Amino acid sequence: MKFGVVFASIIVIFSSLIIFQLLPDDNVHTYIEQSIPFIGGDIPRMEGFDGSGIKIAVIDTGVDYNHPDLFGFGPDGKVIGGYNFINEGEPPLDTNGHGTQVAGVIAADGILKGVAPKAKILAYKVSEDGEGVSSDLIIKAINKSIEDDADIINISLGVNKTNANIDKAVDNALQKGIIVITAAGNDGPIPQTIGSPGKNPGSITVGATYNNLTSSLIATLEVNEKPYTVIPMTGSTKLDEPITGKIVFGGYGKETELKKINTTDAILLVERGSDIEGEMLYFSIKEKNAANAGAKAMIVYNNQPGIFLGQLIHEFIEPNYKPQIPVVSIDRKEGLEIKELGESKANLHLFYNPDFVAHFSSRGPVSPFYIKPDLVAPGAYINTTQTNGGYNFTSGTSFAAPHVSGSVALLLEKYPIMTNDEIKSLLMTTSERVSDAYGSEFSLSDTGSGRLNLGKAFDANLIITPPNFVVNLSSDKKTAEKQLKLKLLNGTLDNLNVTFEGPEFIQVEDSLQENNLIIKIKISGEDYGMFQEKILINHDKIKYTVPIQIHYTKASIDVIQNNNSLFFTINDPDWNFAKISVTKSNTEITDVITATPNKDAKIRINQNGEYWIEAKIKSNDQTLDAYNTIIADSVDETQDNFEIIDVPQKQLTIVLGIVAIIGIIGAVKIKSVKHDTQDLLK
């Protein structure tokens, strides 16, 4: 059955989560917060690189080119061009702020200095209010970026769904040699929340971390020695040592409620909000009540599903208010679980960890066949430009992506003819490891290769492609081989040293054949599942990391090509049914077929290229996964290979009706839900 997914999507800007307004004469840092030195951005500057000659397309709400740090519109200004898709014929002036914040991280050149302060901006305004925009405008802006000869495209917007048309537009830009950087999104920490264009295999998809020791407070909580995920509220401070105490439930944290219980030296657990409709029971009020009642710390669980980020310091606090005890937030489900435990022993700690993934950063995976996000960069509490000549602190993957865009500008200035795949490799293989609050490394679905290290990428002399890869192994195929292409920028390969990290039952061997590193992987035992291994390559005092994701499955699926057909064989002694999905890479066109032991499984294809095969196999009372890939290279692309499917008239009518409704809905611009700043306070 053929599925060609075509629909109009709602594109939501990955908006700021926290904003603190500053006046132009306030004492702001020379650099954007401290995130640029944190990623090694001083190293290119010391060598004289500043982004000169590089054009970066910012597809967003426009740019305030009247801002003193982004001044000028036209050939001699910071914003040398662009287009207003909202009010055609007018310049792309930002009245919302989001695009100005993004552009400031990339190329501010005044009181604040962006990553690449001398780079030029092409501003494409696709949204007036920063709330939503139709996918058509994103596609038009990408195509206009190509027409205007952009070197880099920054897209700090997207959806947590797939939009094939946007992904095709991104592919078109990539084929033209343009480097496309996309924000992962702010739907974390839930997995599988990266959508288009961030899910595009060729784009550089960026998640968010904290950025320095003054704005990277994280927390750990253990109750009866079981760990829970908690987030420090803005205004809490770090602890010199963990707090230990009993958990006491205190309702909504009202003064009258706390007088009825003993909270002395306890860790108080309260519910977010109030039981009285319309009552403004701010977190600052709850904290003051808890501190006055003698509590050591407070945990606030959500009054709806999910976790949240709260603020103790805000414009509605009482005069001279100052937080006295640490306060953290927790998911509603986990909060209720702790409540049910009763008076339990808890251990709470707040400390700094700049390489911690921000809770809001969207996570992968997006596919079993490639890894997303590609890397992470500072995206929390970023000090950047705001409309009307102002500055602010803001958070979101929207502001992690432009750190990468500015970094790419500096690398392109140093290496003008380097391809987008080579630039991507430099950034990913030189990134830094990112660990959670307990010192365990985050998964590839959380951070990709790691946190951006521009200084290390700038000093690198080796390009490794691909920068990561996926291997499919099974009970009847326990070995695999992969070739990594090594390209020297300077020096020789004589001093190359290769080591591996991963489970003991996975053995990896390497051999160097001219400029190719041959990796042989062998697995043993029956511990089926998904595993992560790392190839560590040391060369000229630089350590490069190439992550490997390994699928080790009990069943397997073989595939062979014969002219314009793919034939499949299921390998499992007890299988009785299989659902096989076949996707042409870099497209959203998927064939889904079924197979039984008595029925041949095959499909016809009409294009050469790589195909991804995923099988769900029923074997006895369990469902087994199996994966494979094949590169078709002998398809006669002149033939018409579309199959006529026997679809009953009634079902066909229903399908056509649904398609028509989706088309009508997609033509209408729909607003996304606006983020309410008040929700951060209570």
C-alpha positions in Angstrom: 0.0 0.0 0.0 1.5 3.3 -1.0 1.6 6.3 1.4 2.6 9.6 0.0 2.2 11.9 3.0 1.2 15.4 1.8 -0.2 17.9 4.2 0.0 21.5 5.2 1.5 21.9 8.6 1.4 24.5 11.4 4.9 25.8 12.1 5.4 27.0 15.7 8.3 29.3 16.5 10.5 27.8 19.2 9.8 30.7 21.4 11.7 32.1 24.4 11.0 30.5 27.7 12.5 33.1 30.0 12.9 36.8 29.3 14.5 39.4 31.6 14.5 42.8 30.0 17.6 45.0 30.2 18.1 48.6 29.2 20.9 49.6 26.8 22.9 51.3 29.5 22.7 48.4 31.9 25.9 46.6 32.7 25.8 43.8 30.1 28.6 41.4 29.2 30.7 42.1 26.2 29.9 38.6 24.9 26.4 37.1 24.6 26.1 36.0 28.3 29.2 33.8 28.6 28.1 31.2 26.1 30.5 32.2 23.4 33.7 31.8 25.5 32.2 28.6 26.9 32.1 27.0 23.4 35.6 28.2 22.6 34.5 31.2 20.4 37.5 33.2 21.6 39.9 31.0 19.6 38.7 32.0 16.1 38.6 35.7 17.2 42.2 35.5 18.4 43.2 34.2 15.0 41.4 37.1 13.3 38.2 35.3 12.1 34.9 37.1 12.6 32.5 35.9 9.9 33.5 38.5 7.3 32.1 37.7 3.8 29.5 35.1 5.1 25.8 35.5 4.5 23.4 33.9 6.9 19.7 33.6 6.2 17.5 34.0 9.3 14.0 32.6 8.6 12.0 34.0 11.5 10.0 37.1 12.5 12.3 39.4 10.7 15.2 41.4 12.3 15.1 44.8 14.0 17.8 46.4 11.8 17.4 49.6 13.8 19.0 48.0 16.8 22.5 49.5 17.4 24.1 46.1 17.5 22.4 45.0 14.2 22.3 48.4 12.6 21.5 49.0 8.9 19.3 47.6 6.2 20.8 47.4 2.7 24.2 46.7 1.1 26.2 48.6 3.7 24.2 47.4 6.8 24.2 44.4 9.0 21.0 43.1 7.3 21.9 43.2 3.7 18.6 41.9 2.3 15.8 39.5 2.8 12.0 39.5 2.2 8.8 40.2 4.1 6.4 37.3 3.3 3.8 38.7 5.7 3.5 42.2 4.2 5.1 41.9 0.7 6.7 45.1 -0.5 7.7 46.2 3.0 11.1 45.6 4.6 11.5 42.5 7.0 11.4 44.6 10.2 10.9 42.5 13.3 8.2 43.8 15.7 8.0 40.6 17.8 11.6 40.1 18.9 12.3 36.4 18.2 14.2 36.9 15.0 16.2 39.8 16.5 17.2 37.5 19.4 18.3 34.8 16.9 20.2 37.3 14.7 21.9 38.8 17.8 23.4 35.4 18.8 24.7 34.9 15.3 26.1 38.3 14.4 25.5 41.2 16.9 28.2 43.7 16.6 28.0 46.4 19.2 27.5 46.3 23.0 27.0 42.6 22.5 29.2 40.5 20.2 27.6 37.5 18.5 29.5 34.4 17.5 30.4 35.8 14.1 30.0 39.6 14.5 31.1 40.6 11.0 28.8 38.1 9.2 25.9 39.6 7.2 22.2 38.7 7.7 19.5 38.0 5.2 16.2 38.5 7.1 13.1 36.5 5.9 10.0 37.5 7.8 7.5 34.6 7.9 5.6 35.5 11.1 4.3 38.8 12.5 3.6 37.7 16.1 5.9 34.8 16.7 3.0 32.4 17.3 2.6 30.5 14.1 3.0 30.5 10.3 1.9 28.3 7.5 4.5 25.8 6.1 4.2 27.5 2.7 6.0 30.6 3.9 8.8 28.5 5.3 9.3 26.8 2.0 9.2 30.2 0.1 11.8 31.6 2.5 14.1 28.6 2.0 13.8 29.0 -1.8 14.4 32.7 -1.5 17.5 32.0 0.6 18.8 29.9 -2.2 18.0 32.5 -4.8 19.8 35.2 -2.7 22.9 33.0 -2.5 23.0 32.5 1.3 25.9 30.5 2.7 23.9 29.3 5.8 20.3 29.1 6.6 19.2 29.3 10.3 15.7 27.9 11.0 14.7 28.4 14.7 11.2 27.1 14.1 9.4 23.9 13.3 6.9 21.3 14.4 7.1 18.0 16.3 5.6 16.3 13.3 6.8 15.5 9.8 6.3 17.9 6.9 7.5 16.4 3.7 7.3 19.7 1.7 9.6 21.5 4.2 12.0 18.6 4.2 12.2 18.7 0.4 12.9 22.4 0.5 15.7 21.8 3.0 17.1 19.0 0.7 17.1 21.5 -2.2 19.1 23.9 -0.2 21.6 21.2 0.9 22.0 20.1 -2.7 23.0 23.7 -3.6 25.8 23.5 -1.0 24.0 25.7 1.6 24.4 24.6 5.2 21.1 24.4 7.0 21.0 24.6 10.8 17.7 23.8 12.6 16.5 24.0 16.2 15.5 20.7 17.7 12.4 22.2 19.4 11.2 22.8 22.9 9.0 19.7 23.5 11.4 17.9 25.7 12.1 15.9 27.7 9.6 13.7 26.0 11.3 11.4 23.4 10.5 11.4 19.7 9.6 15.2 19.7 11.9 16.4 16.9 9.8 17.2 13.8 10.4 19.0 10.5 12.8 20.5 9.5 14.9 19.3 12.5 14.3 15.6 11.5 15.9 16.1 8.1 18.9 13.8 7.9 21.1 16.4 6.1 20.4 19.4 8.3 22.4 20.2 11.5 19.8 19.7 14.2 20.7 21.5 17.5 19.4 20.8 21.0 20.0 23.0 24.0 22.2 22.9 27.1 23.0 25.4 29.8 25.9 27.6 29.1 28.1 28.6 32.1 28.6 28.2 35.8 26.3 31.2 36.8 23.2 30.0 34.9 23.5 26.2 34.9 21.9 25.2 38.1 20.6 21.6 38.1 19.1 19.4 40.8 19.0 15.8 41.9 16.3 14.2 44.1 16.3 10.8 45.7 13.4 9.5 47.8 14.0 6.2 49.5 17.1 6.0 47.3 15.0 6.2 44.1 16.0 9.1 41.8 13.5 11.5 40.4 13.8 14.2 37.8 13.4 17.8 39.2 14.2 21.3 37.9 15.4 24.1 40.1 13.2 27.2 40.0 14.8 30.4 38.9 15.9 32.2 42.0 17.1 29.2 43.8 20.8 29.0 44.6 23.3 26.2 44.7 23.9 24.1 47.8 27.3 23.4 49.3 26.1 20.0 50.3 22.9 17.9 49.8 19.9 18.5 52.0 18.5 15.4 53.8 15.1 15.3 55.4 11.7 13.7 55.6 9.1 14.4 52.9 6.0 16.2 54.3 3.0 17.0 52.2 1.7 20.5 52.6 -1.3 20.9 50.2 -0.9 24.0 48.1 1.7 25.5 50.5 -0.7 28.0 52.0 0.1 29.5 55.4 -3.1 28.1 56.9 -2.3 24.6 55.7 1.3 24.6 57.0 0.2 25.6 60.5 -1.6 22.3 60.8 1.5 20.1 60.1 5.1 19.9 61.4 7.4 21.0 58.6 10.5 21.8 60.8 13.6 20.6 59.0 11.4 18.8 56.4 11.4 18.8 52.6 8.0 20.2 51.8 6.0 18.7 48.9 3.2 20.9 47.6 0.9 21.0 44.6 1.2 23.8 42.0 -1.6 26.4 41.9 -4.5 26.7 44.3 -7.8 25.1 45.2 -9.5 28.5 44.9 -10.1 29.6 41.3 -8.4 32.8 40.4 -6.1 32.9 43.5 -2.6 34.1 42.6 -0.6 31.7 44.7 2.8 32.5 43.3 5.8 30.2 43.8 7.4 33.0 45.8 4.5 33.0 48.2 4.7 29.2 48.6 8.5 29.5 49.2 8.1 32.2 51.9 5.4 30.2 53.7 7.5 27.1 53.6 10.6 28.9 54.9 8.7 30.6 57.7 7.3 27.2 58.7 10.8 25.8 59.1 11.1 23.7 55.9 14.6 23.0 54.5 13.4 22.9 50.9 10.3 22.7 48.8 9.2 20.5 45.9 6.3 21.7 43.7 4.5 19.0 41.6 2.6 20.1 38.5 -1.2 20.4 38.5 -1.3 18.9 35.0 0.8 16.3 33.2 4.4 17.1 32.6 7.2 19.0 34.2 7.6 22.8 34.2 10.1 25.6 34.9 9.1 28.0 37.6 10.3 31.4 38.7 10.7 32.7 42.3 11.9 36.1 41.2 9.4 38.1 39.1 7.7 41.4 38.8 4.9 40.6 41.3 7.1 39.7 44.3 6.7 41.5 47.5 9.2 44.3 48.3 12.5 43.0 49.6 11.5 39.4 48.9 14.5 37.0 48.7 14.3 33.2 48.4 15.4 31.5 51.6 15.2 27.8 50.7 15.8 25.9 47.4 12.7 25.1 45.4 12.4 22.6 42.6 9.6 21.5 40.3 8.6 17.9 39.4 6.3 16.1 37.0 2.7 15.6 38.4 2.9 11.8 38.1 6.1 11.6 40.1 4.9 14.1 42.6 1.8 12.1 43.3 3.9 9.0 43.6 6.1 10.7 46.3 2.9 11.9 48.0 1.6 8.3 48.3 4.9 7.2 49.9 4.1 9.3 53.0 6.8 10.6 55.2 9.9 9.2 53.4 13.6 10.0 53.6 14.7 12.3 50.8 18.0 13.7 49.5 18.0 17.0 47.5 21.0 18.6 45.9 21.4 21.8 43.7 24.7 22.3 41.9 26.2 23.7 38.7 26.6 21.7 35.5 26.9 23.8 32.3 26.9 20.7 30.1 23.5 19.6 31.2 20.7 19.2 28.6 17.9 21.7 29.1 14.7 20.0 30.1 12.8 21.7 27.3 15.1 20.5 24.5 13.3 18.1 22.2 14.7 14.6 22.0 15.0 11.9 19.4 14.9 9.4 18.0 13.3 10.3 14.7 14.3 7.1 12.8 16.0 3.8 13.4 18.3 4.6 10.6 20.0 7.8 11.6 20.7 9.8 14.7 19.0 13.1 15.8 19.7 15.6 17.2 23.2 16.1 15.7 24.6 18.0 18.6 23.7 20.5 21.4 24.7 24.0 22.1 24.1 26.7 24.8 20.4 27.6 24.7 19.5 28.5 28.3 19.7 32.0 29.8 21.3 33.5 26.7 21.9 37.3 26.8 21.0 38.7 23.3 19.5 41.6 21.4 15.8 42.6 21.6 13.7 44.9 19.6 13.6 48.6 20.3 17.3 48.7 21.1 17.1 46.5 24.2 18.7 43.3 25.4 17.3 40.3 27.3 18.1 36.9 28.7 16.1 34.2 26.9 16.0 30.4 26.6 15.1 27.9 24.0 16.6 25.7 21.2 15.9 28.7 19.1 19.1 30.2 20.6 21.2 27.1 20.6 20.8 26.8 16.8 22.3 30.3 16.1 25.4 29.4 18.2 26.0 26.7 15.6 25.1 29.0 12.7 27.7 31.6 13.8 30.2 28.8 14.3 29.7 27.6 10.8 30.2 31.1 9.5 33.6 31.2 11.1 34.6 27.8 9.8 33.4 28.8 6.3 35.5 31.9 6.5 38.6 29.8 7.3 37.7 27.0 4.8 35.7 28.7 2.0 35.4 25.6 -0.2 34.5 23.1 2.5 31.3 21.1 1.9 28.3 21.1 4.2 29.0 17.4 5.1 32.6 18.3 6.0 31.6 21.3 8.2 29.0 19.1 9.9 31.6 16.4 10.6 34.0 19.0 12.1 31.4 20.2 14.5 30.1 16.8 15.5 33.3 14.8 15.9 34.9 17.5 18.0 31.9 18.1 20.3 32.1 17.5 24.1 30.5 14.8 26.1 27.3 15.8 28.1 26.5 14.1 31.4 23.4 14.1 33.5 23.1 15.1 37.2 24.4 11.7 38.3 27.5 11.8 36.0 26.0 9.4 33.5 26.4 10.4 29.8 23.3 11.4 28.1 22.1 9.2 25.2 22.5 10.0 21.5 18.8 10.8 21.4 19.3 13.5 23.9 22.5 15.2 22.8 23.6 13.6 19.5 27.4 13.7 19.3 27.7 16.2 22.2 28.0 19.9 23.0 29.5 22.3 20.5 33.2 23.1 20.9 34.0 25.6 18.3 37.6 26.1 19.5 38.3 22.4 19.1 36.7 22.3 15.7 38.7 25.3 14.6 42.0 23.6 15.5 41.1 20.2 14.0 43.1 18.8 11.2 41.0 15.8 10.4 37.6 15.4 8.8 35.8 12.1 9.4 32.8 11.1 7.3 30.3 9.9 8.3 30.5 11.6 11.7 28.2 8.8 13.2 26.4 5.8 11.9 23.9 3.0 12.6 24.7 -0.7 12.4 22.1 -3.5 12.2 23.1 -6.9 13.7 21.0 -10.0 14.4 21.2 -13.5 15.7 22.2 -14.7 12.2 24.3 -11.7 11.3 26.7 -10.9 14.2 29.3 -8.9 12.3 29.3 -5.7 10.3 31.9 -3.5 8.6 31.9 0.2 8.1 34.3 2.5 6.2 35.2 6.0 7.6 36.7 8.4 5.1 39.5 10.4 6.6 40.5 13.8 5.0 43.5 15.6 6.3 43.6 19.4 6.6 47.2 19.3 7.8 49.8 16.8 8.8 49.8 13.0 8.3 48.0 10.0 9.5 51.1 8.4 11.0 50.1 9.5 14.6 46.5 8.2 14.4 45.3 6.3 17.5 41.9 4.5 17.6 40.2 3.2 20.7 36.6 2.1 21.5 34.1 2.5 24.3 31.0 0.2 24.7 29.7 -3.0 26.2 32.2 -5.9 26.6 30.2 -8.2 24.4 30.7 -5.9 21.4 34.2 -6.2 19.9 35.5 -3.6 17.5 38.6 -3.8 15.3 40.1 -1.1 13.1 42.5 -1.0 10.2 43.8 1.9 8.1 43.7 1.5 4.3 45.1 4.6 2.7 42.8 7.4 3.8 40.0 5.0 4.9 39.5 3.7 8.5 37.9 0.2 8.3 35.8 -0.6 11.3 34.8 -4.2 12.0 32.1 -4.8 14.6 31.3 -8.2 16.1 28.7 -9.0 18.8 28.2 -12.1 21.0 25.6 -13.4 23.3 21.8 -13.0 23.2 21.4 -9.6 25.0 19.2 -8.2 22.2 18.4 -4.5 22.1 19.9 -1.1 21.1 23.4 -0.2 22.2 25.7 2.7 21.9 29.4 2.5 21.1 32.0 5.2 20.5 35.0 5.3 18.3 37.7 7.6 19.8 40.3 8.8 17.3 43.3 10.8 18.6 45.2 12.8 16.0 47.6 15.7 16.5 46.5 16.2 20.2 42.8 16.4 19.2 40.3 13.7 20.2 37.5 13.0 17.8 34.4 11.0 18.7 32.3 9.0 16.3 29.2 7.5 17.9 27.7 4.2 16.7 24.2 3.1 17.4 23.8 -0.7 17.2 20.5 -2.5 16.7 20.9 -6.2 17.8 17.8 -8.1 17.0 16.7 -11.8 17.4 15.0 -11.9 14.0 16.3 -10.4 10.7 15.1 -9.4 7.3 17.2 -9.9 4.1 16.6 -7.8 1.0 17.8 -8.2 -2.6 17.2 -6.1 -5.6 16.2 -7.6 -9.0 15.8 -4.9 -11.6 12.9 -2.7 -10.4 11.8 -4.9 -7.5 13.0 -5.5 -3.9 12.5 -9.0 -2.5 12.4 -9.7 1.3 13.1 -12.8 3.4 12.2 -13.0 7.1 14.7 -15.0 9.2 13.1 -16.4 12.4 12.1 -20.1 13.0 8.7 -19.3 14.6 7.5 -16.3 12.6 3.9 -16.3 11.2 3.3 -12.7 10.0 5.4 -9.6 9.2 4.6 -5.9 8.5 7.4 -4.5 6.3 7.9 -0.7 5.9 10.2 0.5 3.1 11.2 4.1 2.9 13.3 5.9 0.3 15.9 7.9 2.2 15.5 11.7 2.2 11.8 11.3 1.3 8.6 10.6 3.3 7.3 8.1 0.7 6.9 4.7 2.4 5.6 1.4 1.0 4.0 -0.9 3.6 3.5 -4.5 2.7 2.7 -7.7 4.7 4.2 -11.1 4.5 3.5 -14.6 5.7 5.6 -17.8 5.4 3.4 -18.8 2.4 3.4 -15.4 0.7 6.3 -13.8 -1.1 7.2 -10.3 0.0 8.2 -7.8 -2.7 7.7 -4.3 -3.8 8.4 -2.4 -7.0 10.6 0.7 -6.9 11.2 3.5 -9.4 14.3 5.2 -8.1 17.9 4.3 -7.4 19.3 5.2 -4.0 19.2 4.0 -0.4 16.1 2.3 1.0 15.4 1.8 4.7 13.6 -1.4 5.7 11.9 -1.9 9.0 10.0 -5.1 9.9 7.6 -5.8 12.7 7.5 -9.6 13.0 5.0 -11.7 14.9 6.7 -14.8 16.3 4.7 -16.9 18.8 3.3 -14.4 21.3 5.8 -11.6 20.8 6.6 -8.9 18.3 10.2 -8.8 17.0 11.9 -5.9 15.3 14.3 -6.2 12.3 16.1 -3.6 10.2 18.1 -3.5 7.0 19.2 -1.1 4.3 19.9 -1.5 0.6 21.3 0.8 -2.1 19.4 0.2 -5.3 21.7 0.9 -8.3 20.1 -0.8 -11.3 16.6 0.5 -11.4 15.3 1.5 -14.8 14.0 5.0 -13.8 12.3 5.5 -17.2 9.7 2.9 -16.4 6.3 3.7 -14.8 6.5 1.6 -11.7 3.4 2.8 -9.8 1.3 -0.1 -8.8 -2.5 -0.1 -9.2 -3.9 -1.2 -5.8 -7.3 -2.8 -5.6 -9.0 -0.5 -3.1 -12.8 -1.0 -2.5 -14.9 2.0 -3.6 -16.2 2.8 -0.1 -12.7 2.9 1.4 -11.4 4.9 -1.5 -14.1 7.5 -1.1 -13.3 7.8 2.6 -9.6 8.3 1.9 -10.2 11.0 -0.7 -12.6 12.8 1.6 -10.0 12.8 4.4 -7.3 14.1 2.0 -9.7 16.9 0.9 -10.4 18.0 4.4 -6.7 18.0 5.3 -6.0 20.2 2.3 -8.7 22.7 3.3 -7.5 22.9 6.9 -3.9 23.2 5.7 -4.7 26.2 3.6 -5.8 28.2 6.7 -3.3 29.8 8.9 -3.8 28.6 12.4 -2.4 30.2 15.5 -0.4 28.2 17.9 -1.1 28.5 21.6 0.7 31.5 23.0 3.0 30.8 26.0 1.7 32.6 29.1 4.6 34.0 31.1 2.3 34.0 34.2 2.5 30.2 34.1 6.2 30.4 35.1 5.3 32.2 38.3 2.5 30.1 39.9 
